Amino acid sequence: MSTDDPEPRVRACYATWAQSYFADYYGADAPYPPVHREIVREELRRSGARSVLDAGCGPASILRFLAEDGLDVFGFDLTPEMVDEARRVLAAHAVPAERLWQGSVLQADSFQAAGIDSRLDAVICLGVLPHIRTQDDAQVAKNLVAATAPGGLVMAEARNQFFGLFTQNRFTYDFLANELIRVGDLQTKDGGAAVPDALAKLRSHFRMDLPPVRKGTQGEPGYDEVLSRTHNPLLLKQQFEEAGLTDVRLLFYHYHCLPPMLAHYAPDFFRRESLSMENPEDWRGMFMASAFILTGRRR
Ligand SMILES: C[S@@+](CC[C@H](N)C(=O)[O-])C[C@H]1O[C@@H](n2cnc3c(N)ncnc32)[C@H](O)[C@@H]1O
């Protein structure tokens, strides 16, 4: 493993979060309802899957609902504290502890475990891709597809890089500078002071101090202090197709009716109107939704 392996810091980030993660994102007081949960359940229902592996399952946030839906559930996670919590939660659904184990989506052998005697009908991976280095995306896609039975369903969730075009903050500048303009290349051309001057002017159009950086609370690195990148939906689709998926669709969720920096003008209104926009198939999700689920079938 290279020295810039993000896993130790990611594990440290989540180690203190195992008990509260579910309440933070799925509980009644969560800042936004977990709208993706129904997208995942619906896709699984439509696929007819009877067994599912959740790669990076956290505290069984989704698996607990899938167990209620009658699916045969399996899961692994990088963070041992998350695995312990998932075991505790799923014990109430009569899921044996050995169906949950520690592992990494980067390692093909993490997808094998006691109790799995063949490839599964569905493999899902939610909230994990942000913590994967760009150069490792293809390997993760390959591992997810390989663990799925032919014709089976794969779902991978990611943070939407194109949302940065809507937010008018640091993310907007980063997308324009790094993905569209490709500042690194431009700076090698002979433009004198023009390029730095132009970029400084460009930055002045955006709130570079936003969004606030999410820090740790007990000395551990916070979510924005570990690798937590966004993905280009179109490139990710291409990558999963190359890894062996067909019928790939992009389902967008967590809409924002206005750029989030304007939410404070009327928070309840903002939340209500954003919720009313939730439609995974609306093209505006490509820009106004902060996350998406890639879904497809193994060829
Ligand atoms: C944002 S949480 C999502 C948890 C759960 N999937 C959900 O949707 O609620 C991300 C989870 O991914 C796990 N994770 C991060 N990198 C991982 C990796 N390389 N392999 C497996 N799990 C990983 C973390 O430990 C954490 O539990």
The ligand as an SDF file (V2000), in Angstrom:
LIG
                    3D

 27 29  0  0  0  0  0  0  0  0999 V2000
  -20.7620    7.4040    5.0730 C   0  0  0  0  0  0  0  0  0  0  0  0
  -20.6230    5.8740    5.9080 S   0  0  0  0  0  0  0  0  0  0  0  0
  -21.9320    4.9800    5.1200 C   0  0  0  0  0  0  0  0  0  0  0  0
  -22.4270    3.7950    5.9050 C   0  0  0  0  0  0  0  0  0  0  0  0
  -23.5830    3.0540    5.2610 C   0  0  0  0  0  0  0  0  0  0  0  0
  -23.1730    2.4190    4.0230 N   0  0  0  0  0  0  0  0  0  0  0  0
  -24.7390    3.9960    5.0130 C   0  0  0  0  0  0  0  0  0  0  0  0
  -25.0210    4.2630    3.8430 O   0  0  0  0  0  0  0  0  0  0  0  0
  -25.3220    4.4770    5.9510 O   0  0  0  0  0  0  0  0  0  0  0  0
  -19.2040    5.1900    5.1370 C   0  0  0  0  0  0  0  0  0  0  0  0
  -18.8020    3.8400    5.6610 C   0  0  0  0  0  0  0  0  0  0  0  0
  -17.8480    3.2990    4.7590 O   0  0  0  0  0  0  0  0  0  0  0  0
  -16.8530    2.6460    5.4910 C   0  0  0  0  0  0  0  0  0  0  0  0
  -15.6620    2.6120    4.6110 N   0  0  0  0  0  0  0  0  0  0  0  0
  -14.8380    3.6140    4.2660 C   0  0  0  0  0  0  0  0  0  0  0  0
  -13.8870    3.1790    3.4360 N   0  0  0  0  0  0  0  0  0  0  0  0
  -14.1160    1.8450    3.2580 C   0  0  0  0  0  0  0  0  0  0  0  0
  -13.4690    0.8220    2.5150 C   0  0  0  0  0  0  0  0  0  0  0  0
  -12.3690    1.0530    1.7970 N   0  0  0  0  0  0  0  0  0  0  0  0
  -13.9900   -0.4200    2.5440 N   0  0  0  0  0  0  0  0  0  0  0  0
  -15.1030   -0.6980    3.2920 C   0  0  0  0  0  0  0  0  0  0  0  0
  -15.7400    0.2290    4.0220 N   0  0  0  0  0  0  0  0  0  0  0  0
  -15.2580    1.4840    4.0060 C   0  0  0  0  0  0  0  0  0  0  0  0
  -16.6920    3.4860    6.7380 C   0  0  0  0  0  0  0  0  0  0  0  0
  -16.0920    2.7520    7.7800 O   0  0  0  0  0  0  0  0  0  0  0  0
  -18.1420    3.8620    7.0320 C   0  0  0  0  0  0  0  0  0  0  0  0
  -18.7620    2.9370    7.8730 O   0  0  0  0  0  0  0  0  0  0  0  0
  1  2  1  0
  2  3  1  0
  2 10  1  0
  3  4  1  0
  4  5  1  0
  5  6  1  0
  5  7  1  0
  7  8  2  0
  7  9  1  0
 10 11  1  0
 11 12  1  0
 11 26  1  0
 12 13  1  0
 13 14  1  0
 13 24  1  0
 14 15  1  0
 14 23  1  0
 15 16  2  0
 16 17  1  0
 17 18  1  0
 17 23  2  0
 18 19  1  0
 18 20  2  0
 20 21  1  0
 21 22  2  0
 22 23  1  0
 24 25  1  0
 24 26  1  0
 26 27  1  0
M  CHG  2   2   1   9  -1
M  END
$$$$
